[in-house]
Amino acid sequence: MISIISKSFTSTIYDVFILVLIVFLTASIFMWIALPMVLFSIRNEIKKLNQAIQDYVSKNK
């Protein structure tokens, strides 16, 4: 009886560890996909802001 419980408990720990590993790997893959998209979006917004500032400055000279 004790050996069955300990095997079941060990199996549960390994199952949780594998589940955490799968979730971590999935999240890191999504981050490698999403991070460049976010950075390009920020870059484009900064370019638009820079252009708007240049237009404003040149208009008010």
Stockholm file with secondary structure:
# STOCKHOLM 1.0

chainA/1-61         MISIISKSFTSTIYDVFILVLIVFLTASIFMWIALPMVLFSIRNEIKKLNQAIQDYVSKNK
#=GR chainA/1-61 SS CHHHHHHHHHHHHHHHHHHHHHHHHHHHHHHHHHHHHHHHHHHHHHHHHHHHHHHHHHHTC
#=GC SS_cons        CHHHHHHHHHHHHHHHHHHHHHHHHHHHHHHHHHHHHHHHHHHHHHHHHHHHHHHHHHHTC
//
